Amino acid sequence: MSDLDPRPAFRDPGLPREKRIADLLSRLTLDEKIGLLHQYHRPVERLGMGPFKTGTEALHGLAWLGEATVFPQVVALGATWNPELVERVGAAVADEVLAFNHDDPVKVGRNVWAPTVNPLRDPRWGRNEEGYSEDAWMTGLMGGAYARGLKGDDGTTWKTAPTVKHFLAYGNEADRCTTSSNMPPRVLREYEFAAHRPALASGDAVAVMLSYNLVNGRPAHVTPLVNTELRTWTTEEVFIVSDAYAPNNLAQLQGYFEDLPTAYAAAVKAGLDSFTQDDDRPGEVLAHIETALERGLLDETDIDTAARRNLFVRFGLGEFDPEDAYAHIGREVVNSPEHQALAREAAAQSITLLKNDGILPLKAPKKIAVVGPLADTQMQDWYSGTLPYAVTAREALAERAEVTYCEGVDRIRLRHKTGNITAGADGAELTLTDTQGVDAQFDLFDWGGWSYTFRSVRTGKYVDGREDGTVGADSVGPHEFDVHETFTMVEVEGGKVAVQQIHKSEGAESGRWFAIESGRVILSDDRSQAAEFDFDFVSKGREQAAALAAEADVAVVVVGDHPLVNGRETEDRTDLNMPSAQAWLLGTVLAANPNTILVMSSSYPFAANWAAKHVPAMVWSGHGGQEWGNALAAVLYGERDPEGRLPQTWYTDAAELPALLDYDIVASDATYLYYLGQPLYPFGHGLSYADFTYANLAVDREQVRPGEELTVRVDVTNNADRPGVEVVQLYSHQCGSRVKQPLRQLRAFDKVRLAAGETRTVEFTVDVDDFAHWDNVTGRTIVEKSRQRLMVGRSSANIVLSASVRVDGEVVGPRDLSQPLRATANDAYAGVLWRDENRTAGDVIAAEEAGGWIMLGDCDFGPDYTTVTARVAGQSSQLVLRVDDPLDGDVLAKIDTPTTGGVYDYEDVTVDLGPVEGVKDLYVTFESGPVRLASLGFAAGGES
């Protein structure tokens, strides 16, 4: 074998990919293989290997590289309830990635970081816009569809290499690099794995990005679940990449390892193949890997494994083939008419009609007042592409009627005792002057959470608090990852206000204050230096909007969020409220004109309770991309039926939600699956302009077994005199179980388009195995013997018809105490945490203080059990074993645990077991802490 072979095996497309990869790998030196383990691969010129970069952002369009088609946000794509459409969007994005890659293959790689498949467990999560649904199955379905479009596999070569993110249990931004997500076994498998698995199992995604957080006390970047679970979902290789700058957290922010070589070695052994660290400067990363090799923490086989998976992606993309299978795709596809039409279709299908008292569709109004801060703009989130154009609500409606318009925001002055804050013509700095005119006037935008932006009337640009402490009015507004344009106002004595910058970025939050220095506005860290201002209104936006509304036939109020303010990457929301100024605007306009339509364009749900009660019509969509205005107008005028359905629950208050860090949706009654309350709008909700009836629900089987399928049929009729779109939804509920079951769970859906008067039979096929749940007693997934109620309806809360089927599944017997009981396999708990058994594998239960308990149900205490052995670590404590109740049950044993060498140093403590017989619920109460419990073992008399 020679590097000078005229056609080495790795360049022969006729050979199996595995052989080609093995051939190339065998030709690489150790140093060259190490060079593949960073985001920016080192070229190997002697073999003709050029540079390669992982990670092109393509969440809902090609991002950060210049103008490209901007499709609706992911949460809006989820609202389409149309996986085929989502696949088409993915295919369009893949073509645009290829076009940019052909222009600059070094800068634009074809390993794309999309889709996001974290389920939307909590609507306060700052990255809510990036997920498809709160339902894990639907998230997996939609994410798989998008990945399928992105991959575009022609049978030989992929268009792009999709990367699902973020593994695992990631759903909070506050302290995201240091918080740990509690993952009981059921939630891990039924909710988290269920969302991540489909795109990998189907082969539509080929890579996975790990998440910033810890899971059960162990950083996700060293989770053993990559190798023990994730890689078992497919027979193909899975390429694992880190999130940006996450590897160094292992030894720094997280402090989990003593130094970076140790941390990097652990990450590679846990399955990490590519380090996204230090941008395009791989030197330090590769040096840490080399140090790990020198110390014996890694060996060359570990490097080979990671390098092979990097090469797997490059070969899949056809890099070493003699011809580019997609060479014909050029810049003409970028923002092509076909992609524009697809963007418009996706936006139209995402628009969701929440309420309609008959005002919609519009009946040819002559004059429309279009008002609100989002009425004539189109927002971009951090992962949006650069808009080539944007059709706003105002522009689209103006093509159909006379439109009057205002933003409806307040215009203010901030008056200091020495003058008004003033912007010069170039906005370079803010000063204090005596002027009252436009130079000293600012439009105030309220984005909720006490977060505001100020736009200078003089410059038309936004106030920006710069890192050097200067303040100007020359920014286009929040647009960078580090936002410097948001402020809050704090009331001080005498009715005055102090202005504080809200500057949130990764791991840091700035709260510098407006201060005055030599007539200039600057930022000061010293609260005592904060300047005090009188807040003067020049005009009130809601009054101007009301005046326009009063003269119009219809008012359309367009409000929502700014995707980079109050709910964004690095920042969760603290409540679900609409911004106060927007709510006041809506109320004032409605008072002026009862024919008012509320349009919300937002990355997340609002607790729009007042609006739901008083406004005649409410419409929601995520930020809809470049064609959103056209799509909205088509829906408002009835040219399109509203097709969107909510991909997540809209709650009435954040008080209805568990703590943001409570990931156990089962125990906390979270998401539509377990929520016991009355939502503002339920999961799956959305209205049509047509009227549908359901009839003749039929299930083809009365009795089924695991491994079989059943078919559900229902007739759906459009009773209206116009065509309409209905999303027929099938849910199930298990009636009777030894464990808590979802109140309802989405099993299938079908978006049907029916002509006026048309009836269609909708058919669903359900795998009986999909009724399975994780069983802590047996430690596996089971289909339980039960009766399943099958429910068809318009939403999770609007069930029209139901039927049932008997499932001849498994009957779980009592726990066998002849085998050790893992503490993490408990059926209920309080006041305890899931933590890492050691740094490489296993989970245990940890109690940080007294009072916590776990329950292991249905323990079969035969007459011969006389001792119990607890495997424990931590500080001296006491465990009390009771039956039937954690506080008042009969005490079986008290186990005094010793102080061990550390939280990973376990000792076995054996004590006598009190008299007990029969099947009992066993409670273990932690009388003090901190202590970790790995397992309990029971022995009969005479056993050691």
N, C-alpha and C positions, 0 to 999 in steps of 0.2 A: 504494500500500500504506500503510495507516495502522494505528497501534496501537489505534485506536478502531473498527476493523472489527467489525461485529456478530458475525461468525463468521470469524476469521482462518483461513487455510488450515491452520495447525498444529493447530487444534482440530477439524478435519474428519476423523472416523475413516474416511470413505469414500475418502480419498486414500491413495496409497502412503506407507508410513512414511518413506521417504527424502525425499519431497517435503515432508512435514510437518516433518521435522527441518530441512531446508534453509530452509523458510519462517521457522521460529522463530529459527534461527541468524542469518538476515539481519536480524532485528529487534533483535538484541542489540548493545549497544555493546561496544567492546573491553574496557572495565572490567567489564562484566557477564559477558562470556565468560571473562575471567580468574577471576572469582568462582566459576566452575563447576569449577575445577581442584583444589579442596581437598575433603577428605572431607565437610565440611559446606558444601554449596552456599549461596552467598548468594541470598536471595530476590530476585526482580525483580517488585516489586509492580505496576508499571505494565502488565505483561503478565499479571498474575495467576499468576505463578510463585511458589509457596511454597517453604519450606525443603525441602531434601532431604539425606539422610544416607546414605552408603555404609557397608556393613559391619555386618551383624547376624550374630552368631555362631550357627551352626546345624549344628555338626559331627555330632552325633548326638542332636539335640534343640535346642530353642530355649534359649540360654544367657544368663545374667546379667540376666534381666529379671523374675525371679520364678518361681513354680512353673509348671512345664510338664512334659509327658511326657518322661521320661529313658529313652532307648533304650540298648542296649548300646554300648560303645565301638566305634570304627571297626574296630579289629583284631578284635573279636568279630564284627562284621557281616561282615568278610572271612571269618571261620571258618564262616559259614553256607554258603558256596559256593552262594549263591542270589541272583543279581542281581535276580530278580523281587521277592523279599522286600525287598531293599535299596531298590528303587524305591518300594515301598509305604511303607517307613519315610520316605523322602524326601518323599513326597506328604503324609504325616501331619504332618511337621515344617513343610512349607510352609503347611498350613492353620493351624497354630498361630501361625506368623509373621504370617499375614494377620489373625488374630484380635487379636493384640497391636497390629499396625499400625493396625487400625481404631480401637482405643482411643486410640492416641497415635502418629500418623503422623510426628511430628517426632522422637520418641525412637527409634522402631522402624522402621528402613528395610527395604525389601524386596530390596535388594541383599545377598544372604547370602554369607558367606565360608565356603564349603564347596562341594565336598568337598576333602579333602587327597588328592593323588595322588602324593606322593613315595613311591617304592617302598621297602620295608623292607629295604634293603641290609644293614644291620648291626643286630642286636637290642640292641646297647648304646645305640643312639640314644635320647636322652631323650624324643623325641616318637614313639616306636614305636607307642604306643596310637592315634595319629591316622591310621595308614596301613592299607590293606586287605590288602597282601600283599607279599612279597619279589619276586613275579613281576610284571614290568611289564605284560604283557598282561592278567593278572587284575586288577591295580590299575586299569588303564584301563577294563576291563569293569565293575567294581564302582563305580568313581567315576562313570562315565557313567550307570549305573543310578540312583545316588543323585541326580545332577544332574537326570536326567530327571524323577524324582519331585518334586524341588524346583521345577523350572521349571513343570511342570503346564500347559504351553501348550495353550490351548483352540483354537488356530489363529489367534487374534487377539491375545490378551493373556496375558502370563506371570503366574503366581502370584508367583514370586520370580525374581530374576536370579542364578543360581548362579555362584560364582567359584571356579575350581580354584586350588589353591595347593600348593606354592610353587615358582615357576619361577625357578631351575633348579638341579639337582644339590645339593640341600640334604639333609643327613643327619647332621649333627653339631651339638651345642649348645656345646661348649667353644670359646670365641672365635669364635662363629658369624659375627660381623660382620666379622672380619678374616681368617679362613681362606679359602683358595682351593681349590676342588675341581678336580682334574685331570680333564679330559674329553677323552680321545682320541676321534676321530670315530666309531668303532664303538660305544663305550659311550654316547656322546651320543645317537646315533640309535636304536640297538637297545634301549637300556634307559631312558634318561631321556625322550626324545621319545615312546617307545612307551607310557609311562604317562600322559603329559600330553595326547597328541593325541586319543584317542577321544572324550572328552566335548565337545571343541571341534568336531571334524570332524562329529560327529553333530548339532551344534546344541543339544545338551542343556545345555551351559554357555555363558555369553555373556561371561564375564570371567575374568581371570587375575590372581593376586597374585604379585608378584615376591618373591624370597627375600633374606635378609639377607647371604648369603655372597658371595664372589667366585667366578667361574668362569674358570679359566685366567688368573688374575691380574686380571681385569676385574670390577668389581662387577656383580652380576646386575641391578641397577637401571638399568644402562646397556648391557646386553647387546644387540648388534645382532641376536641371534637372534629377538628379538620381531618385528622387521620382516621379516627375511630368511627365517625359518622359520615361526614360530608363526602369523603372520597369513595364511600361505598354506594353512593346514589347513582353512580354511572360506571361503566366499564372503561370509559375514556380517561385520559389524564385530566386533572383539574389544576389550573395555574392559579396560584395564590399570591396576591399582591398586598402590600401594606397600604394603609391610608397615609396621606401626606404627613410627613414628620412624626408619625406614630412610633417608629422603631426606637427612637431615642427616649421616648417616654418610659420605656421599660425599666431603664436604670435612673431616669431623672424624675419626672413628675410622679410616676407610679412607684419608683423606688423598689421595684420587685426583685431586681438583680443588683449585684454589687457594682458592676461596671458594664460598659457597652459590649466588649467582646463576649462576656458571659451571656448577656441578654441576646445578642445576635445569634449565638450558637443555639440557645434554647429556642429561638424563633424558627431557625432553619430546621431543627429537629422536629418541631411541632408542625411543620408543613409550609412555612413561609418560603416563597420562591423568589420574590422580588422586593427590594427595599426602596420605597418611595421616600427618600430622605435627602435633604440638602440640595434639592432641585437638580440642576445639571452638573453638580460637583460630586462625583462618586468617590473621590479619593479617600475621605475619612471612613466611609462605610466599608469600602473594600479593605482598608487597613484593619478595621476591627475584625472582619472575617478572617483575614490572614493571621491576626493575633490569636483568634480562637483556634485556628488550625495548629499554630505553634504550641499552644497550651494543651493540645489534645482534647479540646472540647468538641471539635469537629474532626472528621477525617475526610479523605477525598471522596469516599462513596456518598457522603452527605452532600458535598458540592455537586457531584455528578447527578444526583437525584434532582436537585433544584435547577441545575443547568439544563437537564433534559426537558423539564417542564417549560422552561423559557423557550427552548428550541421547538417544542411541540406547537407553540403559538406561531412562531415564525414560519414553520413548515406549513401549518394549516392555512396561513395567509398566502402561500405560494411564493414566498420570497426566493426560494432556491430552484424554482421551476424555470425552464428556458423562456417561457412566454408569460406575460401578464394576462390572466384570464379576463380581467376587467379593464384592459387598456382603453377600450372604446368609451369609457365613462369620463367625460371631461367637464369643464366649468359650465357648460350649457345646462347642466342639470340643477345647478345651484339657483334657488329661487325661480325655478322654471314655472311656466304657466301650470303645468301638471301639479307641481308641489304647492303652488299657491292655492289651487283648487282643493287639494287635499287638506291644506291648513284650514281652509274655510269650512270644509265638510267636518273635520274634527272639532272645530270650534262650535259649529251648529249642533252636532250631536252631544256636546258636553253641556249645553245650556239647559238648566233645570228650573222648571216652573214649580215653585214651592207653594204658592197660593194664588187663587184667581177667583174673584167674585163676579166675573163676567166682563171685566173691562178689557180683557185680552181674548182674542187678538184685536188689535186696534182697528177701528172702523173708519178709516180714511179721515183722521183729524186734519184740519187745515193748518193749525199752529200747535207746535209742541215746544214746551219749555224743557230743555235738556240742561240739567244743572248737576253740580257736584264735582268734587275734586278729581274724579276719574272719568268725567264725562267727555273730555277731549284729550285724553292721553292714553297711552298703552304701556303698562308697566313691564319691566324685565326683572326677573329674579337673577340670583347669582349664577345659575347654570343655564340661563337663557343665552341663545345666540344674539348676535347684533342684528336688530331689526332692519331689514332692507327698506321697509315702509311700514306704516301702521294705520289701519283704518279704525277710527275711533267711533264711539256711539254717536257723537255729535255729527261727524261727517256722514255716516251711513244714513242716519235719520233725515239729515238735510236733503238727501236725494229724493225723499218721499214726501216731504211736507216743509212748510216754513218752520224754521227752528230759531228760537231765541236761546241764548246760552249765557251762563255764568258759572264760575267754579264754586260759588257759594262759600268761600272762605273769608275769614275776617282780615281786614287790612288794618295794621296797627302801627303805632310808634312806640319806641321805648325811650322814655324821657328821663335823663339823669339830671341832677341838680345843676350840672355845668353844660347841659345841652342834650340834643337828641342823637341817638346812634344814627350815623349817616354813612351811606355808601357812595364812593366816588364813581366817576363814569366807567372806570375799568374794574371796579370792585376789588382792587388790590388790597385795600384795608378798610376797616371801619373806624371812623373817628367820631368825635362829638362836635356838632355845630349847632347854630341857632336856627337852621332852616326847618320849616314845617312841610316842605314840598315833597315831591316824589323821592328825592334823595334820602329822605328820612322815613320812608314808608316801606313796610314789609308785609307780604301776604303770609299768613300764619296757617300752616297745615297741621291738623291734629291727626295722628296715626294711632291713637290709643296707647294705653300704658303710660300716659303722661309723656309721650314722646312727640316732639314737634320738629318741623323744619320751617325755616324762615326764607322766603324768596324776596329778594330786593326788587322793588318796583322800578328802581332806576336801571339796574343791570339786567333784570330778568333771570338772574342766576341766584344760587342758594348760598346762604351763609355757611362758611366752612371754618371750623376750628382746627388749625393746622398743628402738626406735631411740634413745630418750633415755637408755638405759643402765640403766633399772630392769628388774626381773625379777618377774613375777607368775605366778599360776596361775589365770587367768581366761579363757583362750582356748578356743574350741571345737575347736582343733587346726589343723593346716595347712589353710588354705582360701583364702588370698590368693595373688596372683602372687608377691609377696615373702614368703617363708616365714621366720618368726621362731621357730618352735616346734621346730626340730630341733637336736640337740646330739650331740657325740661325747665320749667319755671317753678321756683320755690317761693311761696309767700313769706314775707318777712314783716317785721313790725311796721305799723302805719299803713298797711294795705299795699305796700310796695312789693316788687318781686326781684329775686336774684335769678340769673340765668346760668344754668349748669350744663356743660356739654355731656352728652351720653356717648361715650366712645367705647364700644365693645368690640373686642377682637379675641383671637384665640388665647384663652388663659389670662386675659387682662381686661380690666374695666377702668376707664378714666372718668373722673368726675370734676374736671377743671372748671373754674368759674370765670364768667365775664368780670374783668377788672379794668380799671382805667389807669393808664400810664401816659403822662404827657399828652393828654387829649386823644389817645389811641385806645381802642378796645383790644385787650389782650386776654390770654387765658392764664389763670393762676391756680396753683394747687392749694393755696392758702385760703380757706373759707373766710377768714377774717378780712381778706382783701376783696371779697366779692362786692361788686358795685350794686347799688340799689336803684331800681327804676320804677317810675310810674308807667302803667300800662294804659296807653291812650288808644281808643278806637278811632280810626279814620272812617271806616264804614263796616257794617256788619253784613257778612256774606249771606246769611240766611234771610235777611230782610230784602236784599236785592233779588235773591232767588224767588222769594215769595211774591214779589211784585211781578216778576216775569210769569210765574205760574198763574197768577190771578188773571192774566190777559190771554192765557193759552187754553186750548181745548183739553190738553192732557199735559201733565208734568211727568217727566222721567228723571228720577233722582239716582245718580250713578255714584256709588260709594264703594269703599272696600279698604284694603290694606296696601301699604307700600311693602313689596316683598323683601326689602332690605332694612325695614324698621319694625320693631316690636313684633318679633316672630320671624326668625331667620336662623341660618347656621350660626352657632355660638350663642343664640338668645331664644329662650322659650318665652311664651306668654305667661302671665300670672293670672289672667282671667279670660273670659270669652266675650267680653263686652264690645259692642260697636264703639268706635271713637266718639267721645261725648259730643264734639262739634258736629260730627256727621249725624248723630241721632237728633240733635237740635235742628239741624238743617231739614231733615226729613219731617219732623213734627211741624215746623213752620210752613213748609211747602204744602203739606197735607191740609193744614188749616186754611191755606189760601185757595187750594183747589182740591176737592175730594177725588178728582180723577187723577190720582197719583200712583205711579208705578215705581216700586223700589227695585233697582238693579244693583246687585252686589257682585263685584269682581274681587275675589279674594283667594288667598292661599290656604284658607282654613275656615271652619264654621264660626259663626257668631251666635251669641245668645240674643237674637233679635226678637225678644219677647213682645215688646210694645208694638213693633212693626207687624208682627204676625197677627196681632189682635186688631189693629186699626187700619192698616194699609190695604187697599183693594187687591193689589197684585204684587207678588214678590218673585224675583228671578235671581238665581245664583249661577255663577260659573267660576272656575278658577281663572287666572289671568290667561286670556285666550289666544295670545300670539297676534301675528300681523293682520289676520283677517277677522278678528273678533267683532269689530263693529258691524261688518257686513252680516256676519252670522246672527248677531243680536237683533239687528233690524229685521232680518228675514223671519225670525221667531216671533218678535213682537207684532209683526204685521200678519202673521199666520201663513206666510209663504212656506214656512217649515213648521211642522209640529214640534213642540218642545220634547226632545228625546232624552235629555239627561235624567239620571236618577242618582240620588245621593250615594256616594261611596263610603260615607261614614255618618254616624249619628250626630245630630245637632241637639245639644243639651240646652236646658234653660239657664244653667248657672254652673260655674266651675265647682260649686259645692256638691254637685251631683257626681263629681269625679273623685276617684281615689287620689292619693298623693302621686305626683308625677313620677316618682321613683319606684312606685309599687307596680312591678311588672307581672305580678300574679293575677291575671285577669279572672281566674277561677275563684280564688278566695275573696277578691275585692269586688266581684260582681261587675266587671268592667266589659266594655264594648257591648254591642247589641246582643251578643251571645248570652250574656248573663245579667245585663242591666235590668233592674226590677222597677225602675221609675217610669215616668211618662216623659218622653223626650219632646222637645219643640218640634222636631221633624225626625222621623225614624230612618234608619239605614234602609236604602232602597227606595225612598220616597221620591216622587216626581209626578207631576200632573201632565195630562195630554189635553188638547183641545177637543178630542173626541171622547166618547163615552163607551166604555167596554163592559161587557158582562161575561161571566164565566159559567160554564155548565158542563155536566157529564164528566166529572172527574172519575177516572178509572185507573186502577192498578192491576196489572196483568197477573199478579200472583197474590195469593192470600198468605202464603208461607214461603220463606226463602232461607237459604243457608249461606254461610260464608263462601266466597268464591263464585257465587252466582250473581246475576243481574236481574233487575226488575225494571219494568217500563211503566211510566206514568203518563197518562194522556188527559188532556182537558180541552174543551172547545171554548174558543175565545171569539166573541162577536163584537164588531164595531157597530154600535147602534146610532151613531151620529150620521149627519148628512155630509160629512167631509172625511177624507182619509185621515188616519191617525196612526201613531206608533205606540205600542204597549210593550213594556218589559215584563214578561211573565216570569215570576220568580217561584222557585220550588225550595221549600225549607223542610227540615225534619226535626223531630224531637223524640228522644228516647224516653219512653214511659216506663219508669222503673229501672233502677240501677243501684249497685252498691256504692257508687260515687256520684258526686254532683255532676249533672249533665247540662249542656246549654239549653236555654229556654227555647231557642230556635237556632237553626244553623243552615246557612245557604248551601244547597246541594247542586243547583243548576239554574240557568235562566236562559231566556230566549227573547231577543228583541224582534218583534213581529210588526210588519207594516200591513195594515188592513185598509182596503177601500171601504167607502161608505156602505154599510149593510153587510159587509163580508164576514163570514164565519170561517175559522181555520182551526184545525185540530193541532195543538202543540204537543209534542212528544218529548219526554225526557227519559234517558236511560241512566240508571243509578247502579253503581257497583255496590253490592252488599258490604264488601270490605271497607267501603268508605264510612260505614257506621262505626268503625273501630275507634277505640280510645286506648290510651296508655294505662296499663294496670300496674299499680305499685306492688301488688301481692305477687304476681307472677313475674314482674320485671320485663314485660313485653306488651306489644299491642294485641288487643283481643277484640273480637266482636262478641258482645255479651248477649245472652239469651234475653229477649225483651220483645216488647211491641213498639214499633216505630210509627209515629204519627207523621204522615206526609201532608204538607200544607202548601197550597198554591195561593198566591196573592200578588198584590201590587207593591208591597213593601214588607219589611219584617214585622210591622205592626198592623198591616192591613191584609189579613188572611181572609180569603173569600171562600175557599172550599178545602176540606181535608178528608183524608182516608187513613187507614192504618194497615200495617202488614206485620205478621208475626215472624220474628227472626229466630231460627233455631241455632242460636249461637252457644257460646260457652257459659257455663255456670262456674263462677270463681268460688272455690272453697275457702276455708279459713287459712290463715297464715300457718305455715309449717315451722314450728319453732326448733326443729332439728337442724335448721340452717340459720346462720347468723342473719339478723335483721339489720339492714342498712338504715341508719337514722334518716337519710334523705328520702327514703321510700315511705314517708309518713303520709297519712290521709288528711291530716289537719294540723295546724300549728298556730302559735301566737308568740310574738316577742322573741323570735329567733331568726337567724340568718343562714343562708346557704353559703358555705365557704369552701375554699380549696383544701383538699386533703393533703396535698403536697404541691410542689411547683410544677409537676408534670402530669398528674392524673388524679382523678377522684374528687368527690365532693363530700362534705360533712355538714353537720348542723352545728352552728355556733351560737352560744348565748353570751351576750356582752354584759348582762346584768341579771338580777334575780327576777323570777316571775314568768319566764318564758316556758313554753311546753310544746311537745309534739304528741300526736296520737297515732298509734299503729293499730288499725282496726282489725277485728275478727281474728285475734290470736288464739290458737288452739292450745290451751294449757292442759296437757295430759296430766295424769296423776303422778308422773314420775319426775317432773322437773323440780329440782331442788336448789339450783344455783343460777345466778345470772352474772355474766361477765360484760363489763362495759369497756370498750376501747376508746380511750379519752386522751386529750392533750390540752395543755394550757395551765391555768392556775388552779390552786386548791379550791374545791367546790364540793357541792353535794347534789346528787341526782336522786329524786324520789320517784319510785315507780308505783303507780296507782292503777286501779281498774275502774272503768265506767265514768270517772270524772277527774279532771286535772287538779281540783282543789279538795274535794270532799270524798273521793273514792277510797276504797280500802287500800291501805299501804301494803305493797308486796315486798319492797326492799328500799333501803336507803344506802346509797353508794357514795362514800367519801372519796373524792378523786384527789390525787396528789398534784403537786406542781411538777410539771415535766420540764425537759430541757428547752422546750419552745413549742410553738403552735403546730409544728410538724413532727414533734417527737411524741409518739403515742405509747401509752402503757395500758395493759389489761388489768382491770380491777375486778375481782370476783368476790361476791358476797352470797349469803344464803337467801333463798327466795321463800317468802311467806306462803302460807297455804292458799292455793288457788286451783280451780279446776273448771274445765269447760271453755267455751269460746267467749272471749272477753275483748273489749277495747282497752288497749294498754296505753296509759299516759305516762310520759316521762317529763317531770317538772324540774327545771333548773333553779335550784334554790339560791344560787349565787353565780358569779361569773368573773372574768371571762373563761369559758371552757368550751372545748369542741368534743362532740360525740360522733364517732364514726359508725359504731355498730353495737348491737347487743347480741350476746350469745347465751342460750339457755342449755343447761346440761341436766341430765337425770342423775339420780343417786348412783354413786359408785364411779361416775365418769370424771376424768380429770380435765 
